[in-house]
C-alpha cells in the first residue's frame, strides 16, 4: 500500500478541509479525494481544483451540513450527486459514489453506491480513476499509479465500452496523452482501434464540449503527432476540421510555436487552407467571435504580411497596425508573428507602443482650413507624410508641411 505525505498534499489541509473532514468522520461517512487531483498530487503538482467523493448520499450530506449550520451553494449538481459546501471562504465539491445505469454516449443516468471500485470503473482513464484518503492512503483499482509512473494513457477496462459511455472521451484520451506521455506514438494498438471504430460518435457531441478539449490538445505536447493520428483515425471530419487539413504546414508551425504561448486558434489555423475552413469550424464548434476573427486574419495575411528586408524588419507590421487603427489589431499581429515563428520580432513588438498621430482637425481649423472635406483630405495627407517619416514627425513639422502642401 502506498501512502502519500508530500508537501503539496499537506498544503491541502486548510481550516475548511479540516472542518469538512471532521463532520464526515463524526457521521462515519467515508470521504476521499478523487480523480484529477489525485493524479496531480502523485505527479508532485498542486491541483487547481479538488473533487471529493463520498459514501454519503446527497440527502445525507445536506442533512449533515444543514444541521451543522454550513452554507450550501446551489450549483445544480445535486441530480448527479454533487453537493457544494462553503466553509472558511472555500468551496468543497463533494460527489456521492455512483454507478452509470444508462448511458447514451453523451450523458448518463446514475444511481448511488458505497462501492469505491464500482465508481472507479465508470471513470475514463486509469490515471484519473484513483482515490486518496485524507490520511494519504492511495486506493487504486486499475493500476493508475503504475501507468502514471510509466507515462501510459489507458482506458479503464475495455476502451470501446468507456468510449461508448461518452464519445468525448476520445478527445480526453488525446488531451491526457499530450499532457503525460513522454514519446509520441506510444499508443496501444487496441486503443487506437477502438477509437477508430467509435469516431463517428463524436458527431453527436456538442461543439462547445469538443472545443474545450481541442483547445487543450492544441496547447499540449506532441500536438503535431496527435492531430495526425486524429486524421488517420477519421476523427477530424466529425469535430469541424477540414478533410484535407494542411498537415505539412501544421508540422512546420507547431515545431516553432510551442514556446511562444500561442492562442489555440493560432496553432489550429495552420491546418487551414482557405477562409471557409474557419467558417466551417465555427459552424461546428461555435467558437468565439474573437477566435473566428483571428483565424480569418491569419489565413488572409500569413503569406504576404512578412518582415521588412531593411533595417526595420518590424515596419510592415507596425504600418499595418497604424493603418488599421483598431485596438485588437495589435494582438492579432502578435499571433501572426508567433505563427511565422518570429520570436525576436515578437518580443520587440510586445515592447512597442503605437504612437498617436499628433495633429487634430482642431489644429487645422486654427490654421484657417474650414470645410470638413478639406480637413479630411489634409489630415490624410499629413498621416501619409507622418508614416513616411517612420511616425517621427511632430506636430510643428507636420503643420509646416501642410503649408507646403
Backbone torsions as a table, in degrees:
resi	resn	phi	psi	omega
1	UNK	NA	143.8	-175.3
2	UNK	-108.7	134.4	177.5
3	UNK	-121.6	127.9	-176.6
4	UNK	-97.1	130.7	175.6
5	UNK	-136.9	38.2	-174.4
6	UNK	-74.6	160.4	176.4
7	UNK	-57.9	-35.8	179.2
8	UNK	-62.7	-37.6	179.9
9	UNK	-70.1	-46.3	-179.5
10	UNK	-58.8	-36.0	-175.5
11	UNK	-66.0	-16.5	-179.6
12	UNK	-71.8	-19.9	-171.4
13	UNK	-82.5	72.3	175.9
14	UNK	-77.5	166.9	175.1
15	UNK	-53.4	-37.5	179.5
16	UNK	-60.7	-49.1	-177.3
17	UNK	-66.7	-37.9	178.3
18	UNK	-60.1	-42.7	-180.0
19	UNK	-64.7	-42.7	179.4
20	UNK	-60.4	-47.6	-177.4
21	UNK	-58.3	-41.1	-178.8
22	UNK	-61.8	-44.4	-179.7
23	UNK	-59.9	-45.6	-178.2
24	UNK	-66.1	-38.8	-177.9
25	UNK	-64.5	-43.5	-179.8
26	UNK	-56.3	-37.4	-176.3
27	UNK	-92.7	2.2	-177.2
28	UNK	60.5	30.2	171.2
29	UNK	-92.8	140.7	177.4
30	UNK	-82.9	141.6	-180.0
31	UNK	-135.3	126.3	178.6
32	UNK	-137.7	156.7	172.2
33	UNK	-77.5	142.3	-172.3
34	UNK	-129.1	157.0	165.9
35	UNK	64.6	-134.2	-171.4
36	UNK	-57.9	-33.9	-178.8
37	UNK	-65.2	-35.4	178.8
38	UNK	-66.0	-44.8	178.9
39	UNK	-57.5	-45.8	-179.6
40	UNK	-62.6	-46.6	-178.0
41	UNK	-61.4	-39.5	179.4
42	UNK	-69.8	-21.6	178.0
43	UNK	-90.9	2.0	-179.2
44	UNK	78.4	21.1	-179.3
45	UNK	-107.6	141.8	174.5
46	UNK	-77.3	122.0	-177.4
47	UNK	-68.2	144.7	178.4
48	UNK	-71.4	-48.6	174.9
49	UNK	-137.9	153.4	-171.2
50	UNK	-119.7	127.7	174.3
51	UNK	-102.2	139.6	177.0
52	UNK	-112.4	151.3	175.5
53	UNK	-125.1	150.6	-176.7
54	UNK	-148.0	160.2	174.3
55	UNK	-83.4	-13.1	180.0
56	UNK	-73.1	141.4	176.4
57	UNK	-78.2	162.5	177.0
58	UNK	-54.2	-41.3	-179.5
59	UNK	-63.4	-42.7	179.3
60	UNK	-64.2	-40.4	179.0
61	UNK	-64.6	-43.6	-178.6
62	UNK	-60.5	-44.8	-179.4
63	UNK	-59.4	-48.1	-176.3
64	UNK	-63.4	-47.0	-178.0
65	UNK	-66.9	-43.2	-175.9
66	UNK	-63.8	-43.4	-178.0
67	UNK	-70.5	-20.3	175.9
68	UNK	-89.0	1.5	178.0
69	UNK	74.2	23.6	-179.9
70	UNK	-88.3	137.6	-178.8
71	UNK	-77.1	132.7	176.6
72	UNK	-104.2	139.7	179.4
73	UNK	-101.5	125.1	-178.0
74	UNK	-82.4	105.3	-179.8
75	UNK	-125.1	29.8	171.7
76	UNK	59.7	15.9	-179.0
77	UNK	-88.4	-6.8	-168.4
78	UNK	-61.9	-36.1	-177.6
79	UNK	-67.1	-21.5	173.4
80	UNK	-91.2	-1.4	178.2
81	UNK	96.8	16.6	-177.7
82	UNK	-106.6	128.6	175.1
83	UNK	-115.3	136.0	177.8
84	UNK	-113.8	118.3	-179.1
85	UNK	-109.8	146.6	179.5
86	UNK	-116.5	116.5	177.6
87	UNK	-132.7	137.7	177.8
88	UNK	48.2	50.7	175.2
89	UNK	61.6	24.4	-178.1
90	UNK	-136.2	138.7	178.4
91	UNK	-92.7	140.1	176.8
92	UNK	-123.8	117.1	179.8
93	UNK	-97.9	115.6	-173.2
94	UNK	-125.0	126.6	-174.1
95	UNK	-118.3	135.6	176.6
96	UNK	-69.0	140.9	175.2
97	UNK	-56.4	142.1	-175.1
98	UNK	-146.3	163.4	175.4
99	UNK	-122.1	138.4	174.3
100	UNK	-77.6	124.0	178.6
101	UNK	-91.1	-51.5	179.5
102	UNK	-128.4	132.3	174.3
103	UNK	-127.3	147.2	180.0
104	UNK	-122.4	16.5	-179.4
105	UNK	89.7	-8.8	178.0
106	UNK	-124.4	-51.2	175.4
107	UNK	-140.7	168.8	-172.4
108	UNK	-123.8	148.9	165.3
109	UNK	-95.3	133.5	-173.4
110	UNK	-119.7	155.9	165.2
111	UNK	-128.6	155.6	-172.1
112	UNK	-83.9	154.3	-179.5
113	UNK	-145.6	168.3	172.7
114	UNK	-115.2	11.9	-175.9
115	UNK	-97.2	109.5	-175.3
116	UNK	-62.1	-38.2	-177.9
117	UNK	-66.4	-37.9	178.9
118	UNK	-61.5	-37.5	179.1
119	UNK	-69.7	-40.3	179.6
120	UNK	-63.8	-33.2	-178.2
121	UNK	-62.5	-27.9	-175.7
122	UNK	-93.8	5.1	177.6
123	UNK	-85.6	162.8	-169.0
124	UNK	-76.9	-57.4	-172.2
125	UNK	-117.8	151.4	-177.1
126	UNK	-58.2	-37.1	-177.0
127	UNK	-71.3	-12.6	178.4
128	UNK	-106.3	8.4	-171.3
129	UNK	-110.0	17.0	-176.5
130	UNK	-98.0	157.6	173.9
131	UNK	-122.7	154.6	179.7
132	UNK	-131.3	119.2	177.3
133	UNK	-68.2	160.4	-179.7
134	UNK	-72.7	-7.6	172.8
135	UNK	-90.9	3.4	179.0
136	UNK	92.2	-0.2	-178.7
137	UNK	-75.3	131.9	-179.1
138	UNK	-92.8	132.1	175.1
139	UNK	-114.3	112.5	-168.6
140	UNK	-138.2	100.1	-171.8
141	UNK	-87.5	-15.6	-172.9
142	UNK	-128.3	31.7	178.4
143	UNK	56.6	34.7	179.0
144	UNK	-63.3	-36.7	-177.9
145	UNK	-67.2	-42.3	177.8
146	UNK	-62.2	-43.7	178.6
147	UNK	-61.9	-39.3	-179.9
148	UNK	-64.1	-43.6	179.1
149	UNK	-65.0	-36.5	179.5
150	UNK	-88.5	3.1	179.3
151	UNK	56.0	43.6	179.0
152	UNK	-104.9	136.4	175.3
153	UNK	-108.5	116.6	-178.8
154	UNK	-136.3	148.3	174.1
155	UNK	-74.2	153.1	173.3
156	UNK	-71.9	126.2	178.1
157	UNK	65.1	-138.6	-176.9
158	UNK	-83.7	124.4	-177.1
159	UNK	-54.9	-45.8	-174.4
160	UNK	-64.1	-35.5	178.6
161	UNK	-66.4	-45.6	-179.8
162	UNK	-61.6	-41.6	-176.9
163	UNK	-66.6	-41.0	-177.1
164	UNK	-68.8	-19.1	175.2
165	UNK	-70.8	-35.1	178.2
166	UNK	-158.9	108.1	-173.6
167	UNK	-64.2	-18.6	177.7
168	UNK	-61.9	-19.6	-179.1
169	UNK	-62.1	-21.9	175.0
170	UNK	-59.2	-46.6	-179.3
171	UNK	-72.8	-32.7	176.4
172	UNK	-63.8	-36.1	175.8
173	UNK	-56.3	-49.0	-178.4
174	UNK	-66.7	-39.2	-179.2
175	UNK	-60.7	-47.3	-177.6
176	UNK	-72.7	-28.8	174.2
177	UNK	-59.8	-45.3	-179.0
178	UNK	-68.7	-16.5	-178.1
179	UNK	-95.7	-32.4	-168.9
180	UNK	-114.5	-39.3	-174.6
181	UNK	-65.8	144.8	-177.5
182	UNK	-85.5	-39.0	-175.6
183	UNK	-113.2	145.5	168.7
184	UNK	-70.3	153.1	172.6
185	UNK	81.6	11.5	-177.8
186	UNK	-98.4	53.6	-177.1
187	UNK	-101.3	151.9	171.6
188	UNK	-78.5	127.5	-178.4
189	UNK	-52.8	-37.0	-178.0
190	UNK	-67.1	-31.6	177.7
191	UNK	-67.2	-45.8	179.9
192	UNK	-62.7	-36.7	179.1
193	UNK	-63.3	-44.0	179.8
194	UNK	-63.8	-38.3	179.0
195	UNK	-64.8	-45.6	-177.9
196	UNK	-60.6	-44.2	-177.8
197	UNK	-65.9	-24.0	-175.2
198	UNK	-110.6	5.7	-174.6
199	UNK	-54.3	-37.9	-175.3
200	UNK	-60.0	-25.8	179.9
201	UNK	-60.5	-23.8	179.6
202	UNK	-65.6	-20.7	179.5
203	UNK	-60.6	-26.8	-177.7
204	UNK	-90.8	-0.2	-177.8
205	UNK	-91.7	141.6	-176.5
206	UNK	-65.6	145.8	-179.1
207	UNK	-57.3	-38.4	-178.0
208	UNK	-61.3	-42.6	-179.4
209	UNK	-66.9	-39.3	-179.9
210	UNK	-64.2	-43.3	-176.0
211	UNK	-63.5	-37.3	177.9
212	UNK	-58.2	-46.4	-179.0
213	UNK	-71.1	-43.1	-175.7
214	UNK	-61.8	-40.2	179.4
215	UNK	-60.3	-38.9	-179.4
216	UNK	-69.5	-36.3	177.9
217	UNK	-63.5	-41.8	-175.9
218	UNK	-65.0	-25.4	-179.0
219	UNK	-100.9	1.3	-178.5
220	UNK	-91.6	-172.7	177.6
221	UNK	-78.2	166.3	174.8
222	UNK	55.7	28.2	-171.5
223	UNK	-63.3	-38.8	-178.4
224	UNK	-67.8	-37.0	175.9
225	UNK	-62.8	-47.2	-174.2
226	UNK	-66.3	-39.6	-179.9
227	UNK	-68.2	-37.4	176.2
228	UNK	-59.7	-44.2	179.3
229	UNK	-62.9	-37.9	178.4
230	UNK	-61.2	-36.8	176.8
231	UNK	-69.8	-43.2	-178.8
232	UNK	-62.4	-34.1	-176.5
233	UNK	-93.2	9.0	175.3
234	UNK	69.5	28.4	-178.5
235	UNK	-87.5	-35.1	-168.7
236	UNK	-49.4	-47.0	-173.9
237	UNK	-63.9	-23.8	-177.3
238	UNK	-88.5	-8.3	-177.4
239	UNK	-118.5	21.8	172.1
240	UNK	88.6	4.0	179.5
241	UNK	-86.5	149.7	-178.7
242	UNK	-65.3	143.2	-179.5
243	UNK	-61.0	-34.5	-178.4
244	UNK	-109.7	52.4	-179.0
245	UNK	-54.3	145.8	-178.4
246	UNK	-83.9	83.2	-173.1
247	UNK	-68.7	-26.6	178.8
248	UNK	-67.0	-47.4	178.5
249	UNK	-63.3	-38.2	179.4
250	UNK	-60.6	-44.5	177.7
251	UNK	-60.7	-44.3	-175.9
252	UNK	-63.0	-44.7	-176.8
253	UNK	-72.0	-43.8	-175.6
254	UNK	-66.9	-25.1	-179.5
255	UNK	-63.9	-37.2	-174.4
256	UNK	-97.1	-17.6	-165.2
257	UNK	-89.7	-17.9	-170.5
258	UNK	-48.5	-44.3	-174.1
259	UNK	-87.6	3.7	-174.3
260	UNK	-99.0	10.1	-179.6
261	UNK	51.0	56.9	-179.7
262	UNK	-73.1	162.7	168.9
263	UNK	-79.2	150.9	-178.8
264	UNK	-53.6	-39.3	-177.3
265	UNK	-62.8	-33.9	-179.7
266	UNK	-64.5	-42.9	178.6
267	UNK	-64.1	-47.0	-173.8
268	UNK	-65.5	-34.8	-175.5
269	UNK	-60.5	-23.2	-179.8
270	UNK	-65.9	-15.6	175.7
271	UNK	-78.8	-20.4	-169.5
272	UNK	-86.8	140.6	178.1
273	UNK	-99.5	-35.6	-174.4
274	UNK	-137.0	166.7	-174.1
275	UNK	-69.3	-22.2	174.7
276	UNK	-59.8	-29.1	178.5
277	UNK	-61.7	-36.8	178.4
278	UNK	-68.9	-44.7	-178.9
279	UNK	-61.0	-42.3	-179.6
280	UNK	-66.5	-38.7	176.8
281	UNK	-59.8	-44.5	-178.6
282	UNK	-63.0	-40.8	179.4
283	UNK	-61.1	-38.9	-176.9
284	UNK	-81.5	-41.8	-170.4
285	UNK	-105.1	-8.0	-178.0
286	UNK	52.0	56.0	179.4
287	UNK	-70.8	167.1	-177.7
288	UNK	-73.4	163.0	-179.6
289	UNK	-61.6	-40.1	-179.7
290	UNK	-62.6	-42.0	179.6
291	UNK	-64.9	-42.9	-179.5
292	UNK	-63.1	-45.5	179.9
293	UNK	-62.8	-37.2	178.1
294	UNK	-64.4	-45.0	179.1
295	UNK	-59.4	-46.4	180.0
296	UNK	-63.3	-40.0	-180.0
297	UNK	-61.6	-46.4	-177.3
298	UNK	-67.0	-42.4	179.4
299	UNK	-60.8	-38.8	-175.9
300	UNK	-74.3	-39.3	-168.8
301	UNK	-109.1	-5.9	-172.2
302	UNK	-62.9	-27.9	-177.8
303	UNK	-82.9	-49.8	-169.3
304	UNK	-95.6	-18.6	178.4
305	UNK	-92.4	92.6	-175.8
306	UNK	-128.9	175.1	-172.0
307	UNK	-68.3	151.6	179.5
308	UNK	-71.9	156.5	-175.7
309	UNK	-87.0	-27.3	-172.7
310	UNK	-82.1	-144.2	-175.8
311	UNK	-76.7	-13.6	-177.7
312	UNK	-121.3	76.2	-176.1
313	UNK	-61.1	-26.0	-177.9
314	UNK	-78.2	-15.8	-168.6
315	UNK	-53.1	-44.8	179.4
316	UNK	-57.8	-37.1	-179.6
317	UNK	-70.5	-41.7	-179.8
318	UNK	-64.8	-42.4	177.7
319	UNK	-59.0	-40.4	-178.8
320	UNK	-61.8	-44.1	-179.7
321	UNK	-64.3	-43.8	-177.6
322	UNK	-65.2	-36.6	-179.3
323	UNK	-72.8	-33.3	-173.3
324	UNK	-78.2	-31.5	179.3
325	UNK	52.8	28.6	177.0
326	UNK	-110.8	138.4	-175.2
327	UNK	-60.6	-34.4	-173.0
328	UNK	-80.3	-10.1	-175.2
329	UNK	-63.4	-36.7	-178.2
330	UNK	-56.1	-47.3	-177.4
331	UNK	-71.0	-31.1	177.4
332	UNK	-66.2	-40.3	178.7
333	UNK	-63.8	-38.6	177.1
334	UNK	-62.2	-40.1	177.7
335	UNK	-66.4	-35.9	177.6
336	UNK	-63.3	-41.2	178.9
337	UNK	-64.9	-36.9	176.4
338	UNK	-64.5	-46.2	-179.9
339	UNK	-55.3	-42.0	-177.5
340	UNK	-81.3	-1.8	178.8
341	UNK	70.0	24.1	-178.0
342	UNK	-89.2	76.9	-172.5
343	UNK	-62.4	-44.5	-176.8
344	UNK	-66.6	-44.4	-179.5
345	UNK	-64.2	-34.8	179.4
346	UNK	-61.4	-44.7	179.8
347	UNK	-62.5	-42.5	178.7
348	UNK	-62.1	-43.5	-177.6
349	UNK	-61.5	-38.4	-178.2
350	UNK	-68.7	-22.9	177.7
351	UNK	-84.8	-18.5	-169.7
352	UNK	-83.8	137.8	173.6
353	UNK	-114.2	132.6	-179.9
354	UNK	-64.7	125.6	178.1
355	UNK	-70.4	153.9	178.5
356	UNK	-100.7	142.6	-176.7
357	UNK	-62.8	123.1	-168.5
358	UNK	-79.0	-9.1	-175.2
359	UNK	-107.3	140.2	177.1
360	UNK	-120.5	166.8	175.7
361	UNK	-57.7	-33.0	178.7
362	UNK	-59.2	-42.8	178.9
363	UNK	-60.4	-39.6	-177.0
364	UNK	-70.5	-37.4	177.2
365	UNK	-60.8	-40.8	179.5
366	UNK	-60.6	-27.7	-179.1
367	UNK	-90.0	5.2	173.4
368	UNK	93.8	7.1	173.5
369	UNK	-83.4	118.7	-170.3
370	UNK	-107.5	-41.1	-172.7
371	UNK	-75.7	141.9	-178.1
372	UNK	-56.6	-38.4	-177.1
373	UNK	-65.4	-44.5	179.2
374	UNK	-62.8	-40.2	-179.7
375	UNK	-61.1	-44.2	179.3
376	UNK	-58.5	-46.7	-179.4
377	UNK	-63.1	-46.9	-177.8
378	UNK	-61.7	-43.1	-179.5
379	UNK	-61.2	-40.7	-179.2
380	UNK	-65.4	-41.2	178.5
381	UNK	-62.7	-42.6	179.8
382	UNK	-66.5	-37.5	177.4
383	UNK	-59.7	-40.7	179.2
384	UNK	-63.5	-43.3	178.4
385	UNK	-61.0	-44.5	-177.5
386	UNK	-61.9	-40.2	179.4
387	UNK	-64.1	-44.1	179.4
388	UNK	-58.8	-32.2	-177.7
389	UNK	-81.3	5.1	-177.1
390	UNK	73.1	28.2	178.5
391	UNK	65.7	25.8	-178.1
392	UNK	-95.4	-26.6	-175.5
393	UNK	-61.2	137.7	177.9
394	UNK	-96.1	-177.9	-174.8
395	UNK	-56.1	-47.2	-177.8
396	UNK	-56.2	-51.1	-176.5
397	UNK	-60.8	-40.6	-177.5
398	UNK	-66.8	-41.3	-177.9
399	UNK	-69.5	-34.6	177.2
400	UNK	-70.4	-29.3	173.5
401	UNK	-62.4	-39.3	-178.1
402	UNK	-61.0	-37.8	179.7
403	UNK	-61.0	-40.5	179.2
404	UNK	-64.5	-41.9	-177.5
405	UNK	-66.0	NA	NA
